[in-house]
Amino acid sequence: MLVELISNIWLVFLETAFWLLIGLLAAGVIKSFIAEDTMLRWVGGRGIGAISRAALFGAPLPLCSCGVLPAAIGLHRAGASKEATVSFLISTPETSVDSVAVTYALMGPVMAIFRPVAALVNAIGTGLLTTLVNDEVSVPSNRVESKREGAVTSCCSSVNNSVTPAQELAASACCEAEVKANEADCCAENETTSDKNRLMQVLSYAGAEMLDDIAKWMAIGIVLAGVMMTFIPPDWLAQWGQGFTAMLVMLVVGIPMYICAVASTPVAAGLLLAGVSPGAVLVFLLVGPATNIASFALLKQELGLKVTMVYLAGLSVLSLCMGLLLEWLLETQQWQIEAQLGDAHTMLPGTIAWLSAFLLIFLAIKPLRRAVVPQLG
């Protein structure tokens, strides 16, 4: 049993490593190439507009529930609102271009269409629920505005204390001159930044700063995922069969489990062939890729406990509703979902998985990383 447990933990890590690296790189690109004012304009606002844009932006990306975490954290730290971040966190791992293609190959057009639609409903609906939560963690503010506010405070604080008109005029002139100088400094800083090696900025943020923030919880999550694979194999789920009870079981098992959208598809097809209802299989396809144990602690740290609870509750309730809706549509519209297992699902090449795993281990060991590549920090 111990050998099987260690083997499963390593298999989860192999499956995770490449997508974690992709997610870290995505976070680095967001940090280095997307200006904060652009991020704030697109996904920084409140309401359905920012939530919908974040869901549509994340839906086609090939990131799993582990890979999406660093990307989403980078998005939030760049200025995205909490509701847009939650929407991105759900839509991205639940569906992707490759997972839709595999779904069509293994379960037909009905599930291939309904699955991404359900993912968008989950993402937008849970994002809207998140707007009801008061902010527990402050969103990073625009640095340019902060610098200007600091300049105004430093030079204009004397305005309110002015006694005579002459003093007030002098203070105002001082304030105006310092703000202009500060704006010039900002422009010069932007020009200097644009001349730097952006690639090194991306790698430094992704392979050092962001990885150091999430490494501990990701390691815990991978170990627990291996434990679940050992003691709760997917074949055990098939015994629950039909109905709302089966959906609840899929929900309870799928939430802490680590499985990416593409890899979950052949498992879902196998469950269908074993007699599990399409609605229950859909619940598994939605919550399995969207959550895992590692994500809970990181979300609590980044977005706060209340947002994390709403994220889980909204995802769970909406996934059950979409499962029930699919069952109703299949019954009333006489739609058919027929699973077939074959060679349609192509796993990540073993060489890439192993190289990714060892690269991630190297980057996670801070003294080794600093000794070999000191530029990363």
Secondary structure, 3 states (H helix, E strand, C coil): CHHHHHHHHHHHHHHHHHHHHHHHHHHHHHHHHCCHHHHHHHHCCCCHHHHHHHHHHHCCCCCCCCCHHHHHHHHHHCCCCHHHHHHHHHHHHHCCHHHHHHHHHHHHHHHHHHHHHHHHHHHHHHHHHHCCCCCCCCCCCCHHHHHHHHHHHHHHCCCCCCCCHHHHHHHHHHHHHHHHHHHHHHHHHHHHHHHCCHHHHHHHHHHHHHHHHHHHHHHHHHHHHHHHHHHCCHHHHHHHCCHHHHHHHHHHHHCCCCCCHHHHHHHHHHHHHCCCCHHHHHHHHHHHHHCCHHHHHHHHHHHCHHHHHHHHHHHHHHHHHHHHHHHHHHHHHCCCCCCCCCCCCCCCCHHHHHHHHHHHHHHHCHHHHHHHCHHHC
